[in-house]
């Protein structure tokens, strides 16, 4: 099981992830895709990366708006896994023109 990060470590890691915010034991980000199909492509690629990492985000799709939420349920809070996957989500979103 991964170790949870303390408040200072969470704040430090968030500085490297513009657009992500903390809400309790989750980090969240919302992006706008240029089209519905581009948004679905983002979700598909994120799903594959998440499966490879064995760490899965909560994803909400509303037309072109994608909302991602990350926490490590098995650890009961935020871990390095959440921030690593957040960085992947940012790269994937950027490749598909989502901002």
HELIX and SHEET records of a PDB file:
HELIX    1   1 UNK A    7  UNK A   15  1                                   9    
HELIX    2   2 UNK A   36  UNK A   53  1                                  18    
HELIX    3   3 UNK A   73  UNK A   75  5                                   3    
HELIX    4   4 UNK A   80  UNK A   95  1                                  16    
SHEET    1   A 4 UNK A  21  UNK A  23  0                                        
SHEET    2   A 4 UNK A  26  UNK A  32 -1                                        
SHEET    3   A 4 UNK A  65  UNK A  70 -1                                        
SHEET    4   A 4 UNK A  58  UNK A  62 -1                                        
END                                                                             
